[in-house]
Amino acid sequence: MEEVLSYGLTFLSDINFMLAMLVVVLVSACFLGRYVVITRKMVIATLGILAFQIIFIIALDLIIKAVNPDMYKYLDNVGTFDYITEDNPYYEGIALYSAITSIVINSGVFIYAFIFYLLAYKEKRFLRSVESTICLYLLYYYVNSMVQYMYVYFNGGKYEVLEDALYTLGGKDKWIYTAVAVGVDIVVYVALLLILYFGYFKKKRFYVVRVRDRILFIVWLVIFSIFPAMPFGIERVEDKYKMLSMIFGSLIPVLGGLAPILLIMNAAEKNLKEKNEYQETYLTAELEYIERYKHSQEETRAFRHDIINNLSLTQMMLEEGKTEDANEHLKQLLGNVRALSPSIITGDEMLDCIVAMKADKMKERGIGFNLDGVVDGGLHMKPMDVCSIFANALDNAIEASSKLLPDSKKANTENAGSKKANIEDAGSEKANIEDAGSENSNIDKEDSKPSAWVDMNIRRTEKFFVIKIANASSQMVDVEKLFMSSGYTSKKDKEHHGFGLRNIRMAVEEYDGLVKAESDENSFSLSIMIPRK
């Protein structure tokens, strides 16, 4: 029975460390803005800690059996609750093996954790692994310190109780302390894991804690790791001291654990609310413009219903011999139809609206725009997601291309449209939606490409729609830095910008899609791959 309890505590101790590893990953994703994808393989990989300890214990057992058979027989017969005192002939050997075991296991699990983080992160892996391993050590040390302080104070505030539990070989006291520590640890780590995963990660509630808040949090942890030990050297009346110990022991888990969590959650909610309000305002404005555009399209469709009547009138003029009147009426009718026909056809209604809106914006600024290809059958995505992905992507392209415009055009965007390439009438070159690779409406077709331009190319593969948005660029872009989850941006408003690309990636991955970026000295391109239904 004792042996089962011993192995059970060892197993739970390993589980605690595995949970702590995952907690650090979630903290990195939810609070530090690191890009992490939680997979089943990642969770299973944490079991390597358990495998490592099992292999080491078996190897150590074989070594002891081979090097010192007598001590091996003694350990095989000694009970879990039995003390091994200094007068025992095997004391020094057992103490040595115990120290080696502690060093090897502690070093090994953190090395394994480093390798685990190295594979878990998608960017700046070595730096993120070092950062996470340090965080894991501090977390593990902090939680264990809190448990030790609780144990001391709930046992009358006598530090000797903890010394007996930690530094003796075997014994009931050591077993009781280990059971308490493992039990408290597993409650803490499970609670943290559930809060982080279901409260933040699964709901896509990510943000970056400010450096000031990080420093304050670290200072809080350092202070609370030191001051509980201060009363140990103070002499007090026994009864008062015991009462003080009970009160202090009760306050430690509240002040040391709950208060920092509430502080971080409060800061997180405030920061996230500000970011969401900004994004919501942005998307609401975009959707409002789209609704107006759709309304104008409805008016266009209503106008088309009158075409039959107008054609009938033209036919009547021809039958009455009024050829010139009929010809003039027909020219006017064709002009009106061409003007009211949609200039953008992508094959997806929401994408049509977004691209048309951005094309108008580019026309005003004097940015050349070309669209090629269609999404036959549509994207089968939520309108809000289509807006979030492609409005952000096109805005980024427009912003980058605008830097190449002459200062006069930047200062006067109204005149820029007349000086730069105008969007040609869609009626002159209709899009063929029967095949995604076919030519779409070519906008701003000139012999030479303007200095500021944006191209949107749509094609399909066997499994994906690939929508590539390319733009002129004044310099090569650091693609790796661009997709850092902490929100890279070249704009001055770093508090609110730089999250567009992150939102694109998150929205695309929600549909099991992929995002790829490429850059050279003169251009930048973003390829968005959406699975076909």
Salt bridges, closest charged atoms under 4 A:
GLU131 OE2 - ARG34 NH2 2.87
ASP213 OD2 - ARG210 NE 3.37
ASP213 OD1 - ARG212 NE 3.99
GLU269 OE2 - ARG205 NH2 2.24
GLU286 OE2 - LYS358 NZ 2.87
GLU288 OE2 - ARG292 NH1 3.66
GLU298 OE1 - HIS295 ND1 3.96
GLU299 OE2 - HIS295 NE2 3.31
GLU320 OE1 - LYS322 NZ 3.48
ASP376 OD2 - ARG460 NH1 2.52
ASP395 OD1 - LYS358 NZ 2.92
ASP395 OD1 - LYS361 NZ 3.33
GLU429 OE1 - LYS445 NZ 3.64
ASP435 OD1 - ARG460 NH2 3.55
ASP455 OD2 - LYS449 NZ 2.48
ASP493 OD2 - HIS496 ND1 3.57
ASP493 OD2 - HIS497 ND1 3.55
GLU495 OE2 - LYS275 NZ 3.01
GLU518 OE2 - LYS516 NZ 3.72
